[in-house]
Amino acid sequence: MTQNNLIKWDLDLIRRYDLSGPRYTSYPTAIQFDPELSATDLVTTGQQTADHSAPLSLYVHIPFCAHVCYYCACNKVITRNRKKAQPYLDTLYKEMTQLSEWYADDRTVEQLHFGGGTPTFISNEQMIEVMQKLRDNFKLLDDDSGDYSIEIDPREVDHEMLKVLREIGFNRVSFGVQDIELKVQQAVNRVQPVEEIADVLHEARRLGFRSINIDLIYGLPHQTLESFIKTLDTIIELSPDRLSVFNYAHMPDRFRSQSHIRAEDLPSPETKLAILETTISKLCNAGYVYIGMDHFAKPDDELALAQKNGKLHRNFQGYTTHSDCDLVAMGVSSISQIGDVYYQNEHDMGAYTGAVEDHHYAIKRGVTLTRDDRIRRAVITQLICHFQLHMEDIEQQFDIRFREYFAEELQDLERFTGDGLIILSDNSIEVTPAGRLLIRRICMAFDAYIPKQEPTRGFSRII
């Protein structure tokens, strides 16, 4: 079966089920994180429930950006004063030392990701220093076998920095492109010529970065179906290993920078759906595998191979091949997953700095998973990563009878069966080609925190 045949576009079903819902980078989602929980209790539970023989994943948040992109909903600090970075890094090192004492345990770091903000806001010397501090505190790999990635704004990197990044251990890179049309770029305050993007991508490839991702966004001001087709054609020609194509959610009341975007300049819902349908079709025809939701990868990419082999996982960085790793995150607003615990750092820079200075950590809120949470997380993860679930796998893992435990949920799934979104048998749930685009809505049936008969708030739309 071809990739196009694995996805079926049914506009009526999409309109009926395109509500708001979680992206399920965690379960429970961040909305359930409780600021009243004790940071000490969260850490203790994390240490007690972690598998100390398993490898680690590290996340480092660098919040600085020299320019504001109007669409951005990330936690960022807009400044052109590069001197602001060092005090933040000094605070980060104090937190890093504490995290190492809690979680390092001589565990190998198989995955490392720098996000932001713009991680390459900091200088080459500072980047080298951060990596050395990480190596001093955690067991990083030296043989280039790890999955060490960094997000890059093509306007904020040159050949020398790419060379430095490769030399200090990064082997994956993600370039933020969003759109190549000048009118769209101007409307979101992110002008970057195609030649500039192509130059850094080709240099990254020459330097031996083994996986290159490009981020695109659909739903931005002045986008049309025709203009986005031009963007897709250009990106396909650049041939990245992976693509993430995100839906722009316009929420200016929540994200101040989005108030610069005029609602009347945004494409209509019908145009956004046409863009998404065309995007999926063109990328599949170009040989990419539709991983799920917003993600595509070449068939020989580790992400596609992990899905094919039933090893794909999902965490706060999206789809990943490292299901057995605890995620230790550091920096302002970052989210960790340790054993049966999720917790998030202070979101405000001043609060983060003060908390680390006072306590050597900055935990703001979190959640301890119940047994029910862990069971539902396993179900949701299996569906959102592999579009199918064998009930006996969950039964064996948690010693339950699936149909008894989820009797109410299975009854709720009958509507999806009737609409052709899933095939429900005695022992399995299989998401159909029509259901793959609506996988978030299907997963919501197993979410104990979402009222079954009420619209959800605080989440982006599913499509």
C-alpha positions as a printed Julia matrix, in Angstrom:
463×3 Matrix{Float64}:
   0.0    0.0    0.0
   1.42   3.4   -0.98
   1.71   6.29   1.46
  -1.13   8.14  -0.26
  -3.36   5.12   0.29
  -2.5    5.13   3.99
  -4.25   8.5    4.36
  -7.8    9.18   3.22
  -9.06  12.75   2.99
 -12.72  13.01   4.03
 -13.71  16.66   4.36
 -17.04  15.9    6.02
 -15.38  13.82   8.76
 -12.66  16.4    9.25
 -15.19  19.18   9.74
 -17.22  17.04  12.14
 -14.29  16.02  14.33
 -11.95  19.02  14.0
 -12.34  20.25  17.58
  -9.61  21.36  19.95
  -7.53  18.73  21.66
  -4.16  17.77  23.15
  -1.12  16.96  21.02
  -0.27  14.2   23.51
   3.41  14.95  23.89
   2.62  13.7   27.39
  -0.2   12.03  29.27
  -1.42  13.51  31.52
  -0.97  16.74  29.55
   0.67  19.86  30.99
  -2.75  21.27  31.89
  -2.87  18.7   34.7
   0.45  19.84  36.2
  -0.17  21.05  39.77
   1.81  23.98  41.28
   0.82  22.81  44.78
   2.81  19.59  44.55
   6.07  19.54  46.5
   9.19  19.74  44.31
  10.98  17.48  46.78
   8.24  14.85  46.5
   8.3   15.04  42.7
  12.06  14.49  42.59
  11.95  11.7   45.16
   9.21   9.88  43.26
  11.09  10.37  40.01
  14.24   8.88  41.47
  12.36   5.94  43.01
  10.43   5.04  39.85
  13.15   5.66  37.24
  15.0    2.78  35.61
  18.55   3.66  36.64
  20.03   1.19  34.15
  18.29   2.84  31.17
  19.83   5.64  29.07
  18.95   9.33  29.39
  17.61  12.05  27.14
  18.64  15.65  27.87
  16.9   18.86  26.83
  18.49  22.32  27.11
  16.33  25.43  26.64
  18.07  28.56  25.32
  15.31  31.23  25.33
  16.99  34.15  23.52
  16.05  35.49  20.09
  17.49  38.54  18.35
  14.22  39.1   16.47
  10.6   38.34  17.25
   8.69  36.09  14.84
   5.09  37.19  15.17
   3.61  33.68  14.97
   5.79  32.28  17.76
   4.22  30.74  20.87
   7.5   29.57  22.44
   8.9   30.85  25.73
  11.47  33.38  24.54
  13.41  36.51  25.43
  13.74  39.02  22.59
  17.01  40.94  22.8
  19.94  41.92  20.61
  22.2   42.21  23.65
  24.28  39.04  23.45
  25.74  39.78  26.87
  22.48  38.63  28.46
  23.25  35.04  27.57
  26.16  34.42  29.94
  24.32  35.15  33.22
  21.58  32.76  32.07
  24.15  30.08  31.2
  25.8   30.48  34.6
  22.4   29.83  36.21
  21.86  26.89  33.88
  25.14  25.33  35.04
  24.01  25.47  38.67
  20.77  23.71  37.76
  22.69  21.21  35.63
  24.9   20.26  38.58
  21.83  19.56  40.73
  20.17  17.53  38.0
  23.35  15.49  37.6
  23.36  14.66  41.3
  19.74  13.56  41.09
  19.68  11.61  37.86
  23.06  11.04  36.15
  23.89   7.67  37.77
  26.47   6.93  35.07
  23.54   6.59  32.63
  24.49   7.08  28.99
  22.93  10.09  27.25
  21.54   8.64  24.02
  19.53  11.72  23.08
  20.31  15.43  23.46
  18.29  18.35  22.15
  18.87  22.12  22.27
  15.71  24.17  21.77
  14.5   27.7   22.24
  14.27  30.52  21.45
  17.25  30.43  19.21
  19.98  28.17  20.62
  22.56  29.62  18.21
  21.98  33.05  19.77
  24.92  32.19  22.01
  28.48  32.4   20.71
  30.64  29.53  19.5
  32.69  29.76  22.69
  29.56  29.63  24.85
  28.22  26.68  22.87
  31.49  24.81  23.43
  31.28  25.68  27.13
  27.69  24.39  27.47
  28.62  21.08  25.87
  31.68  20.73  28.09
  29.56  21.39  31.19
  27.13  18.71  30.02
  30.01  16.28  29.55
  31.32  17.13  33.02
  27.93  16.33  34.57
  26.51  13.57  32.36
  27.84  10.63  30.39
  27.64  11.9   26.82
  28.66   9.63  23.97
  31.9   10.36  22.1
  31.46   8.04  19.11
  28.74  10.01  17.25
  26.23   7.21  17.88
  23.88   9.39  19.92
  20.91  11.4   18.69
  22.22  14.92  19.38
  20.15  17.66  17.75
  19.78  21.43  17.76
  17.16  23.87  16.44
  18.58  26.55  14.14
  17.3   29.79  12.67
  19.1   29.95   9.28
  19.58  33.69   9.82
  21.48  33.02  13.05
  24.16  30.59  11.9
  27.17  30.63   9.59
  29.51  27.97   8.27
  31.91  28.39  11.18
  29.19  27.81  13.77
  27.92  24.75  11.9
  31.48  23.42  11.92
  31.74  24.02  15.67
  28.39  22.33  16.32
  29.47  19.27  14.37
  32.85  19.12  16.14
  31.34  19.25  19.64
  28.96  16.37  18.97
  25.76  17.5   17.27
  24.75  15.22  14.4
  21.17  16.35  13.73
  19.88  19.8   12.92
  16.44  21.34  12.5
  16.07  24.5   10.41
  13.12  26.82  10.99
  11.9   27.91   7.54
   8.09  28.25   7.92
   7.48  29.69   4.4
   9.64  30.91   1.51
   7.23  33.53   0.09
   8.5   37.07   0.78
   5.04  38.52   1.47
   4.37  35.85   4.09
   7.83  36.28   5.62
   7.35  40.03   5.9
   3.95  39.6    7.56
   5.47  37.42  10.3
   8.73  39.41  10.6
  10.97  36.57   9.45
  12.59  37.41   6.12
  15.11  34.79   4.97
  15.99  34.27   1.3
  15.85  30.77  -0.1
  19.53  31.06  -1.03
  20.41  31.58   2.64
  18.42  28.52   3.68
  19.9   26.37   0.95
  23.43  27.5    1.8
  23.3   26.43   5.46
  21.45  23.21   4.62
  24.03  22.17   2.03
  26.86  23.06   4.41
  25.28  20.98   7.19
  25.05  18.07   4.79
  28.69  18.53   3.71
  29.79  18.55   7.37
  28.15  15.17   7.94
  25.03  15.97   9.95
  23.2   12.71   9.45
  19.66  14.07   9.67
  18.32  17.46   8.6
  14.8   18.58   9.47
  12.89  21.56   8.12
   9.95  23.17   9.91
   7.1   24.69   7.91
   3.91  26.37   9.13
   0.59  26.5    7.27
  -2.1   29.05   8.11
   0.19  32.1    8.15
  -0.97  35.5    6.81
  -1.18  35.86   3.01
  -0.62  32.17   2.4
  -2.57  30.7   -0.51
  -2.69  27.18  -1.83
  -0.65  28.27  -4.84
   2.0   30.04  -2.75
   2.4   27.11  -0.37
   2.77  24.71  -3.3
   5.76  26.83  -4.37
   7.19  26.54  -0.85
   6.71  22.76  -0.89
   8.32  22.41  -4.31
  11.36  24.37  -3.14
  11.7   22.38   0.08
  11.28  19.03  -1.68
  14.11  20.05  -4.0
  16.31  20.74  -0.95
  15.52  17.15   0.13
  15.59  17.3    3.96
  15.5   13.99   5.79
  12.51  15.04   7.87
   9.77  17.66   7.67
   7.48  19.09  10.33
   4.49  20.97   8.94
   2.67  22.72  11.78
  -0.73  24.37  11.92
  -0.6   28.04  12.96
  -3.0   28.66  15.86
  -3.9   32.36  16.06
  -4.27  33.22  19.76
  -3.2   36.88  20.15
  -4.83  37.16  23.58
  -2.49  34.46  24.84
   0.66  35.25  22.84
   1.33  38.98  22.59
   3.55  38.83  19.51
   0.64  37.37  17.51
  -1.25  40.66  17.89
   0.97  41.96  15.05
  -0.79  39.52  12.72
  -4.1   40.74  11.3
  -6.83  38.13  11.41
  -8.16  39.31   8.04
  -4.82  38.38   6.43
  -5.05  34.74   7.51
  -6.16  32.07   5.03
  -9.69  30.79   5.42
 -10.34  27.45   7.13
 -11.14  26.0    3.7
  -7.81  27.21   2.32
  -5.93  25.79   5.32
  -7.53  22.39   4.77
  -6.66  22.53   1.06
  -3.06  23.4    1.95
  -2.84  20.48   4.38
  -4.36  18.01   1.92
  -1.98  19.14  -0.81
   1.0   19.05   1.57
   0.35  15.44   2.55
  -0.19  14.39  -1.06
   2.9   16.15  -2.43
   5.22  14.93   0.31
   4.0   11.35   0.03
   4.37  11.5   -3.75
   7.9   12.82  -3.21
   8.72   9.67  -1.24
   8.28  10.82   2.36
   6.57   8.64   4.96
   3.69  10.23   6.85
   4.72   9.55  10.46
   1.65  11.13  11.99
   0.12  14.5   12.78
   2.64  17.06  11.45
   5.66  14.84  10.78
   7.17  13.31   7.64
  10.43  11.42   7.09
  12.29   9.66   4.32
  11.78   5.88   4.37
  15.37   5.22   5.49
  15.28   7.82   8.29
  15.46   6.42  11.83
  12.03   7.9   12.62
  10.35   6.03   9.77
  12.25   2.84  10.59
  11.25   3.08  14.27
   7.58   3.37  13.3
   7.9    0.45  10.87
   9.48  -1.68  13.61
   7.02  -0.68  16.34
   9.64   1.29  18.29
   8.38   4.86  17.83
   7.74   6.97  20.94
   6.44  10.46  21.7
   7.62  13.05  24.21
   7.86  16.84  24.57
  10.13  17.06  21.51
   7.51  15.23  19.41
   8.09  11.83  17.84
  11.3   10.11  18.93
  13.06   6.77  18.68
  14.09   6.76  22.37
  11.21   5.19  24.27
  13.38   3.86  27.1
  14.93   7.21  28.06
  13.98   9.4   30.98
  13.94  13.04  29.84
  15.97  15.41  32.01
  15.23  19.0   30.98
  17.01  22.15  32.07
  16.43  25.85  31.56
  13.48  28.19  31.9
  10.04  26.55  31.29
  11.55  23.17  30.34
   9.63  19.96  31.12
  11.17  16.75  32.48
   9.81  13.2   32.51
  11.5   11.04  35.14
   9.98   7.66  35.96
   6.36   8.27  36.94
   6.78  12.05  37.22
   6.45  15.03  34.91
   7.45  18.49  36.07
   8.02  21.91  34.56
  10.42  24.68  35.49
   9.5   28.29  36.2
   8.27  30.03  33.05
   9.39  33.54  33.99
  13.11  34.28  33.59
  13.39  36.18  36.87
  11.55  33.46  38.78
  13.71  30.79  37.15
  16.95  32.56  38.05
  15.83  33.24  41.63
  14.69  29.67  42.16
  17.99  28.19  40.95
  19.98  30.65  43.05
  17.93  29.78  46.15
  17.38  26.05  45.66
  19.66  24.95  42.76
  16.52  23.89  40.89
  13.49  25.72  39.46
  10.57  23.28  39.59
   7.26  25.14  39.37
   4.58  22.49  38.89
   4.22  18.82  38.1
   2.24  15.61  38.29
   2.82  12.12  39.67
   1.31   9.43  37.48
  -1.23   7.03  38.92
  -1.49   3.45  37.7
  -4.49   4.52  35.61
  -2.4    7.32  34.08
   0.31   4.86  33.08
  -2.2    2.47  31.51
  -3.88   5.24  29.52
  -0.52   6.72  28.53
   0.51   3.36  27.07
  -2.73   3.14  25.06
  -2.51   6.7   23.73
   1.18   6.37  22.88
   0.59   3.18  20.94
  -2.26   4.69  18.93
  -0.62   8.03  18.19
   2.69   6.45  17.19
   1.57   3.32  15.33
  -2.14   3.79  14.5
  -2.96   0.4   15.94
  -3.17  -1.33  19.28
  -3.24  -4.99  20.3
  -5.24  -5.25  23.5
  -3.29  -8.26  24.76
  -0.1   -6.17  24.85
  -1.71  -3.76  27.33
  -3.26  -6.66  29.24
   0.09  -8.37  29.7
   1.9   -5.16  30.6
  -0.57  -4.06  33.27
  -2.42  -7.26  34.22
  -5.85  -6.0   33.23
  -8.7   -7.17  31.04
  -8.76  -4.49  28.36
 -12.42  -4.74  27.42
 -13.5   -4.61  31.06
 -11.13  -1.8   32.03
 -12.09   0.33  29.04
 -15.74  -0.71  28.67
 -16.99   2.89  28.61
 -14.25   4.02  26.24
 -14.88   1.15  23.82
 -18.54   2.11  23.74
 -17.48   5.68  22.95
 -15.32   4.36  20.1
 -18.37   2.91  18.36
 -19.07   6.29  16.75
 -15.59   6.26  15.21
 -16.24   2.75  13.92
 -19.49   3.88  12.36
 -17.74   6.79  10.66
 -14.94   4.58   9.35
 -12.17   6.13  11.48
 -11.19   2.89  13.21
 -11.69  -0.86  12.88
 -12.53  -2.34  16.27
 -12.13  -6.09  16.58
 -12.25  -8.42  19.58
  -8.54  -7.95  20.23
  -7.37  -4.83  18.45
  -7.97  -1.23  17.46
  -6.78  -0.21  14.0
  -6.89   3.39  12.8
  -8.05   3.58   9.18
  -6.6    5.88   6.5
  -9.5    8.26   7.16
  -8.77   8.23  10.9
  -5.06   8.98  10.76
  -5.59  12.71  10.33
  -7.92  12.66  13.33
  -5.73  10.53  15.6
  -5.75  13.19  18.34
  -9.54  12.99  18.54
  -9.43   9.19  18.69
  -6.88   9.3   21.52
  -9.1   11.72  23.43
 -11.54   8.85  23.98
  -8.99   7.37  26.42
  -8.22  10.67  28.17
  -9.72  10.55  31.66
  -9.21  14.29  32.17
 -11.31  15.49  29.23
 -15.07  15.8   29.81
 -16.73  13.49  27.32
 -19.6   15.79  26.39
 -17.92  19.21  26.55
 -15.66  21.04  24.08
 -12.04  21.27  25.19
 -10.32  24.53  26.0
  -6.68  25.48  26.16
  -5.66  23.26  23.21
  -5.07  23.88  19.53
  -7.46  22.56  16.89
  -6.85  19.0   15.76
  -6.39  19.86  12.08
